Amino acid sequence: MAIRERISGVDTAWLRMEHPTNLMMIVGVLMFKERLNATQVKRVIEGRWLKFARFRQKAVQDPTGAWWVEDTRFNLRHHFSQHTLPGKAGKKELEDLCSDLASKPLDFNRPLWHFHLVENYEGGSALITRIHHCYADGIALIGVMLSLTGKTPAESLLIPKQKPDNPTRKDMDFWTSVTKPMAGAWKNAMKLTRALLEQGLEIAKDPAMARDIALKGIDLADELRKIALMTSDTPTRFKGELGKSKRAAWAEPLPLAEVKIIGKVLGCSINDVLLSTAAGALRAYLTEKGDATSAVELRGVVPVNLRPVERAGDLGNQFGLVFVELPVGVEEPVERARIVQARMNALKASSQPIVAFVLLSAVGLGPKILQDQIGALIGRNASAVMTNVPGPQHPLYFAGKEISELDFWVPQSGGIGMGVSILSYNGKVQFGVITDEKLVPDPERIIRHFGDEFESLVLQTLMGPYGPEFEEGLEAAFGEPKASVKPPVVEAAPKRTLKRLRKS
């Protein structure tokens, strides 16, 4: 009999959330200017990916719970496919293939992951990866990606004799920055989960019952009450009855340095700048469709990492959720960024991420009726899942070839029909959108507005008032004395924005 291991509560939650209209898959694509060799790709998968024992295990559910069980008949051919795009294939053809694969469920009789090698993509190759969310979250998958790649072509072809080192030992500075936001929250989350379960899971159904549970200053009852009493966000075409087909698209990357500069000048985080830019792109799309945008508030579910740095290389899901109100109804870019900043700062001071993690754990360990209640609650109160994953800021090589670009799309839960993904890699910011085809059949039209909205933010920032606060931000951004601040700003502005400035 195969040895089995109980799946954690939060990982079980993502396993149980699988639905024909919302498959719980993370879909990623790596793009290469050169052609990959299929033999070398499979060799890397066998030698590096499969060093993680979890990827040889199936997720099995029975009346006693959910379990990791080794697939005794495992064969890589069930998890590796080759595709050739037609004609002179480019971005649209690859987006179409990613959309088709994002709509296709994984085989639950086998380990829940699959690699798709794509040939004839702009003279090079692409590699699409599908993996079920119950195996890992975005931060964990960045660690897996680092273990699959190298900093040189030769290094990426080496096959380690043992499981890859925990990435925390390879690049402690990178992982410390990634796990910094909620450092120390993991133990609190674990204690709260146990407290919730000891109360017979009734707390999640009735937040008032949690009044006596407050560990280390965390008011579980208050946060549960806020989530339970949350009203739905503004009705838009982004919400409605879902179908089974998804559409995926991605934007041309933005220079990360420019995003950092604008963030420093405005006193915002990189995440604030990108979320406000995404809100602007959604506003522009609605306007393009002839929909009203005045006072539209679109709520996004944003994952917040709870993973301590010493567990940076572990698989599994270790994150909470916050509900962010995006001011889609605000036209002016800087004002929109300020509003996003204020709202994100308020959420950072709350315990909502930990409470959301507790609820997800309860979903995984509790009865199905609880899962349905929590899933419906999340789906009713939000229109999108929006995630920002920081990646390494240097080139990576896979199977001997440089990864020129990479994108990913997050799954949505319950009745949510849109996912917005932001990923930074090698000095660039990648922006992707996946939508339910019944609601938004053309996410590429949302994508087209992303660059323009960022340009508008840059332009308005450059043309704004140069008061003391503004100059201090510029000085911090460029390391220049205040007297010489203005010229470096213009020189560092995007070329596309400079062209517009010259025309004005």
N, C-alpha and C positions, 0 to 999 in steps of 0.2 A: 504494500500500500504506500502511495506517495506521501511523503512528509508534507504537512500543511501548516501554515502560519496564519494566525488571525490577522485580517486587515484592520488597520487602525480605524477609529470612528470617522475621522474627517475624510480619509481615503474611501471608506465605504460610502460616505455621503455622495461623493462624485461618481462612484460606481452606480449607485441607485438612481441618480438623476438622469441617466441615459433614457432618452425618449426619441421616437422616430422623427419628431419635429425639431429636436435639439440634441444632436449627438455630442457626447462629452469628450470630444477629441481636440487636442491641440494639433494644429496643422502648421508646419513650417516649410520654408523653401530656401535652399542655398543655391546661389547662382554663380556660375564659373565662366570666365571668358575663354577658357581652354576646355577641351573635351576630357571627361573623366574616363578612366579605364574600368569597365565593369568588374573585372577580376580583382583589381586593387580595391575597389569600393567594397566588395564582399569580404575581402581579406581584412579590411579595417573594421567592418561590422563584426565579424567573427572574433577578431583579436582584441577589440577595444569595447564595443557596445556590449557584447555577450560576456565580458568580464564581470558585468553587474549581474549577479545571479537572478535578480528580480525579473530581468527581461527574458528569462527562460521559464517564467511562472505564469500560470493562468489565474484569472480572478474568478473564483467559483463561489456561488451563493447557494446556501441550503437553509433549512429551517433553523439551524443553530447560528447562522450568521454568514459572514463573508470571509473567504480564506484565500491565501496565496498557495497554489498547488503546482508543483513542478510538472511541466509538460514532458512526459516520458517519451513522447513521439516527436519531440521538437525537431524541425528541419528548417533551415534558413530559406529554402525555396518557397515556403509558405508566407514568408515575410519580406520578399524582395521581388520587385517587378521592374521591367524595362519598358519604356515608352519612347516612341519617336514622333515628334510633332510634325504636322504636315507642311509642305511647301517652305516658304521663307518665313519660318515661325519667329514671332517676337513676343512682346509682353502680353498682348491680348490672348494669344494661343496658350501661353503658360498660365495666365489667369483663368482661362476656361478649364484647363485640366485641374488646377488647384480647386476650382469651384466644384467640379464633378467629384473629386476625391473627398472633399469636405462634406459632401452630401451622402457618401457611401459609408455604411457602418462597418466597423471592424468585426472580425470573426470571433465571437465569444467562446468558441471551442478551443481557441489557441491564445497564446499571449497577445495582448492587445496593442500591437504596434506593427508598422509596415513602412519599408523604404521603397521609393519609386525613383529609379534613375531615368532621367529625361534627356534624350538626345535631340539634336537639331534645334537648340535654342540659341539664336543669335550667334551661330558659329561655335558655340561652346556647349555646356551642359547645365543641367539643374538637378537638384536632388530634393525631392519632396518627402517629408517625414510626417507620418500620422501616429500619434500615441495617445492612448486614453488618459484622461486627466487623473484617474485614480492612481496612476504610477508616479506622477510627479507634477509639481507646479513649475511656473516659468523660471524661478530662480534656480531650482534644482536642475532643470534642463539646460540652463546656461553652464552649470558645472559639468553635465554630461557632455555638452558640446565641446567644452575645453578639453575634456579627456579624449575626444575623438580626433582632435586636431593638433597641429603643431605650429610653432612660430616660423618654421622654415619648411620647404618642401620635403627635405630629407627626414626631418623630425616627424612629420605627419605620416610617414610611411613605416616608422618603427612600430613594432608590436611588443608591448610590455609583457613580461613573463607572468606578472601578477595583476590583480585589479589595479587600475590607475590610482595614483596617490590622491588623497583628498585634496581638492583644489585649494583649501585654506592654507596648505603648506606650500603651494606653488606661488601664490600671489595673495599674500595676506592683506596688503593694502587694498586691493580690488574688492575682496570679499568683506573686509571691514566696512568699506563705503556702502556696499550693497545691503548689508544687514544692519547698518547703523540706525535707521529710522525708528525701529521698535525694539532696540536692544533691551534685554532683560524682561520682555513681556512673555516669553515662552512659558516660564514656570508659573506665572500667574494664570495664563490661559489653561494650563493643565489642571491647576487647583480648582479653577472655576468650573471646568468640565466635570470634574469629580463631584463637586458640590451640586451641580445641576442634576447629575445622574442620581445622586443620593436622595434628591427630592422627588424621585419617581418621574422625572421629565415633565412634571406638571408646570414647572416654571415657564417653559417656552410657550405653553398654552395660555397661561394667565400670569403676565408680568407682575401683578400685584402680590403674588405669592413669594416673590423673590426679595421682599423688603428686608428680610433679616440676613440676606447673604451679601456681604460686602467684604472682600478680601483685599488687604493692602490698599485700601482707599478706592477700590473700584466699586462703583455703585451699579451692580448688575441690574437691579430692578429698574433704575431710572433709564438705563440704555435700552433695556428690553421694552420698556414702555414706549420710548421714542420710536423704536422700530415698528412695534405693533400698531401704534396709532398714526403712523405716517400715512399721509394721503397720497393718492396717485399723482404723478406729474402731469404736465399739460398734454392733452391728447394731440398726437400728430400722426402722420403717415408711418412713423417709425414703430408704432404699436398696432397690434391687431391679431387676427387669427393667423397662425403660422402654417407653413407648408413643410415639405420634406427637402426642398432644394435650396441650397445656399449659393451665394455669389460672393466671390473674393476678389479684392483689388488692392493695389498698393501704389503709393505716390513716389515720385522721384525724390531721392533723399535730400535732406537739408543739412548744411554744414553745422555740426554741433557747436563749433566755436561761436557762430553767429547767435545761436540760441542762448548760449551762456552769456554773451555780451548783453543781449537784450534783458535777460533775467537780472543780471547785476545792476544794470542801469535803472531798471524799474523796481529793484528790491524784491524780485520774485524768484521762486525756485524754477529750475528747468521744467519741472513737471507742471507748474502753474502756467508757464508760457505755452507749453504744448497743449495742455487741456483747453486753454482759452482759444488757441488757434483751431483746435478740433471743433469747439463750439461755434466758431465763426464759419468753418466749412459746412457744418450742418445747417446753420442759418442760411448761408448762400444757396445751398441745395433746396431748402424749402421755398426760398424766394424764387428760385428758378422754376419751380413747379407751380408757382402762383399761389402758394399757401401763405396764410397770415403768420407773421413772426412776432408781432408785438406782444410783449410780456410772456413769451414762451420760456418755460423753465423745463429743461430736459434733465432728468435724473440719471446719473450713471453709477453703476456699482463698480467701485475701484478696489482691487486687491491691495492689501498692505502687508508687507513681509513681516513675519514674526519669528523668522529663523535666526537663532543665535549663530555667531560666526563659527563657533566650534562644530556646528552641524551644517555648515554651508554645503558640503559635498554629499549630504544624505539625499536619498530619493524621498518621495512622499510629498504631502501637502502641508505646509506650515505657514499659512497666511490667514489673515482676517479680511473683512470687507468693510468699506465705508460707503455711504450713500452721498454722492456729491451732486449738488444742484448746479447745472451748467446754465449760465445766463444767455441762452441762445437768442433771447429777445433783445439783447443789447447790441447795437450796431457798432458803436465806437470801440476799436480794438484795445486801446490802453485801459479804458474804463472796464471792459470785459475782463482783462487780465487782473485788474485790481480786485474785482469782485471774486474771481476764482481764487485768488491768493487769500483773501479774507476768509472765505468759506473753508478752504483747505487748512488754514491755520487753526480754525475752530475745531475741525475734525481731528487734527493732530493732538489736540489737548484732551480729546474725549477717549473713552474706553470702548468706543463702538467696534474697532477692529477685533479686540479680544472677545467681546460679547458675540460678534458674528462667528468667530472661530468656535466658540462654545456651542452656538446653535448648530453649526455644521457637524460638530462632533456628536451632538445629541441626535441629529438626523441619522447619522451612521449607526449609532448604537441603540437607538430607540425604535419604536414600532413604525410601520409604514404610514400610518395616519399622521404621525408627526412630520415625516418627510414631506408628505403632500401639503401640509399646512405651511411649513417653512418655505417650500418651493413656490407655492402660490403667493406667499407674502412678498418674496423677493421679486417675482415676475410682475406682480401688480404695481409695485412701487417704483419701477425703473424701466427705462427704455433701451439701455445699452450697458454692456460690460466694457469697461475702459481700463486698459492695463499698460503700464510703462515698465519695461524691463531693461536695466542697464547692462550692456555687454562690454567686452574688452575693447579698448581703444587702440588696437594695433592689428595688422593683418593676420588672419588665420589661414592655415593651409589644411586641406582635407584630401587624403589619398594622393598627395603630391601636387595638388593644384590650389591656387589661391581663391578663397571665397571673396568674390567681388561685391556681393550684396546678399543680404538675407532678410527675410520677413517671416512673420508668423501671425496666426489668427487664433483667438481664444474662443472656446465654446461658450454658449449662453445657456442659462438655466431657466426652467419654467417657461413662461410666456415671453421672455425677452428675445427680440428678433435681430439685434445688432451687436457686433463686437468691434471695438476700436483698439488697435494694438500699436504701441509705440516702442521701438527698440533702437538703442544707440549701439553703433558698431564702427570701429575704425574711423572715428572722427565725423561720422554722419548719423543722422536721425532718420530711421525708417518709419513710415506711417502706413498702416494697413487697416482696411475695413472689410468685414464680412457681414452680409445681411441675409435676411430671409427673402427669397425671390418673390414671394407673394406680396411682400410689403415694399421692398426696394429692389427692383430688378436691375438697377444700374448704379451700383456703388462706385463705379469708376467716375461718375459725375460728382460724387462727394469728394473723391480723391483729388480731382482737378482743382478744387477750390483751396486745398490745404496750403500749397505754396503761395497762392495769391493772398490768402489771409495772413500768412506770416510776413509777407512783404508789406502788407498794409500796416501791420504792427511795427515793423522796422521803420517804415517811412514816418508814421505818426510819432514814434519815439524820437527820431532824428529831428523832426520839425517842432518838437515840443519845447516848453519853456526851460531855459537853462538856469534854474534856480540852484541854491546851495545843495539841496538833496540830490538833484539830478547830476550836478558836477561831481559830487562825492561818489556816486555810482559809476560814472565814467572813469574817474581816477582809479577806482578799484578794478574796473574792467581792463584798463590799459596800462596801469602802473605809471601814469604820467602826471606831472603837476597840473593843477587846475588851469593854469594860464595857457597850456598847450593842449588842452583836452579836445577842442573841436576838430582840428585837422585829422588826428588819428581816427576819430569816429567816422568821418567821411571816407577816409582811405580804407577802413575796415568794413564798410558797408557792403552788402552783396552787390555784385556787378549789375544784376538785373534792377536793383533798387537805384543804383547810381544812374542808370540810363533814364529811369523815370524822373529822377531829380533834375537831370540836365534838360529834360524836355519841359519841366514846369517853370 
